[in-house]
Amino acid sequence: MIGIIDYGVGNIQAFLNCFKRMDVAACRVNKPEDLALATHFILPGVGHFDHAMQQFNASGLAPELEKLVIDKKAPLMGVCVGMQMLGTGSEEGDLTGLGWLKGRSCCFQNAHDLEPLRLPHMGWNSVVVQKPNQIFPDGTESNPQFYFLHSFYFEVKDQADVLATSNYGHEFASFVAHENIYGVQCHPEKSHQWGAQLLKNFSEIR
């Protein structure tokens, strides 16, 4: 069972619809006691980093979810701002992130003395898989395309955590993972067959 974390931020129904089309069991989780219903978790997120963290901290879900993900190693995927929440923080705000992945979110405009970029980075972009892994089992032979909508990217501390990269002004880590925790900067729920396959692969992690 895939638990979609509903803390008032993100399009929960889009994920539920996507899993339903694939005949994968999924449910909305908005109470701590409901977390026990799921084996895998999706942490969606849109908008401002601090707002997302405030909503998540106020939801009461964080302590029990941390036990399941950190202690019991339940697979979790953070999506877009949900990915950024997994790090230590963001240039977009002042609040502390969950710290489940090593890294923090930075603004494209502040990266590597780039020429001004049009923000947000919005639309389809190629993804270059760096190594075979559980969500990209075809490895470097695949050439997936995903839909992005973001102005901040995840600056990963350990390059061993990078699963795939994309380019917008410069190369950035668009997919990361450490053990059972995954972060994806794109929106798989909006990425047609590539997104559906990614979510299916995630649901099959054991």
Secondary structure, 3 states (H helix, E strand, C coil): CEEEECCCCCCHHHHHHHHHHCCCCEEEECCHHHHHHCCEEEECCCCCHHHHHHHHHHHCCHHHHHHHHHHCCCCEEEECHHHHHCCCCECCCCCCCCCCCCEEEEEHHHCCCCCCCCCCEEEEEECEECCCCCCCCCHHHCCCEEEEEECEEEEECCHHHEEEEEECCCEEEEEEEECCEEEECCCHHHCHHHHHHHHHHHHCCC
